[in-house]
Amino acid sequence: MTSCGYWCYLAIFLLSWISLYLIVRRKQGYLESKGLTLGPLYIIFNIRSLGGALERRFSGSRRASALLSASPIIAAALMAYALYFLARNMSLYFAAPSGFSAVVPLVPFITIRSAQLLAIFLSAVPLLIIPHELSHALAAAARGIKIRGGGFLIVAFLLGAFVELDEELFKKACWRHRAVTAAAGPTANAVIAGVIFALLVTQPTSYLYLPQSVTAPFYAPAAGVMIAGVVPGSPAQRIGLSQGDVILSINGTPLRGVGDLAALNLSAGESLMLQVERAGRVHTYNVNVANISGRAMIGVYLANNMEPKLQLPYLGASVDYFLLWLLVISFAVAAFNMLPMAPFDGAIFMDALLSPIIKDDSIKRVILYTFYTISAILLMGNIALSLVRFGVPSF
């Protein structure tokens, strides 16, 4: 998909939205009576009965309270991690630039340009926002905080959800109830990230993308070498090799790791017989070595083969890729949303935590604004330094 293609699709999309708005705006009064609000680039569907239904089901529920009781601890850990990561990452920019990690917002058509990642991002947003908002609602209902409304919305091309609490009752609620309600959303995203991680470490190729220090306890060395990628148009691609295949032997010589390949002394034009394991079955392939970028190779990127200690059926490279990005996005949403700065949940959480400690509102306000300022400097500083070092990245 070219840059021209993106702008053409975006123009068609915007014209479609505006046309829809102009056509149905005469029915705005009727639509609003049904809880539907339509704007030039948004649709809001307010389910007015949602608050009452949740309050009747979960108000005072001990089970819901027990499930949410750990959320402040998880939220505090997320806040601490987000502040630590941003502070350390900023220091690396000056002390050890090679270790600096890019921190950039994911914006469709600007920083997200590949069609595959656009599809993943658009799928991930509702999977993260709906549980996030529902968790806020469940926490509020379980603690007797009135829910004025809630529902779904579409903003441009993003599907989301919202919950509207009674702000006066929320402000009057005890600090514990406010803390749990604020922490529930990011905790839900962290739990989703944990579930995705648990699924990923049962897959044979996930260790290729995740940090080795994190995956090491879940994998054990195995025979052969893993194909981590295939060069387009290479001999390997032409015979059907793909990511996730394991080369067990070459010309009858077993492979125990990537280091064994150096002893083979391959040369361009040489014919090889490969024993390849795929989905539990061993296949035999014949392939000729080619000269690729001045090197004798068949066109594969290899890594030492590792097997999950708890292995589930292989879901495939595309599912692995989707889950990996969903893990990254969900954890980023969980952690950065706990930064103690408006309009993030971390600001409400920090305010609730300070309430029983500092009774003087003016002093509490000074402390809160200090946290807001530090968080904003760290976040915006990381984004600015990322743009300076890498430019406007695109995925």
Buried (B, 14 or more C-beta within 10 A) or exposed (E): EEEEEBEEEBEEBEEEBEEEBEEEEEEBEEBEEEBBBBEEBBBBBBEEEBBEEBBEEBBEBEEBBEBBEEBBEBBBBBBEBBBEBBBEBBEBBEEEEEEBEBBBEBEBBEBBBEEBBBEBBBBBBBBBBBBBBBBBBBBBBBBEBBBBBBBBBBEEBBBBBBBBBBEEBBEEBEBBBBBBBBBBBBBBBBBBBBEBBEBBBBBBBBBBBBEEEEBEEBBEEBBBBBBBBBBEEBBBBBBEBBBBBBBBBBEEEEBEBEEBBEEBEBEEEBEBEBBBBBEEEEBEBEBEBBEBEEEBBBBBBBBBBBBBEEEEEBBBBEEBBBBBBBBBBBBBBBBBBBBBBBEBBBBBBBBBBBBEEBEEEEEBEEBBEEBBEBBBBBBEBBBEBBBEEEEEBEB
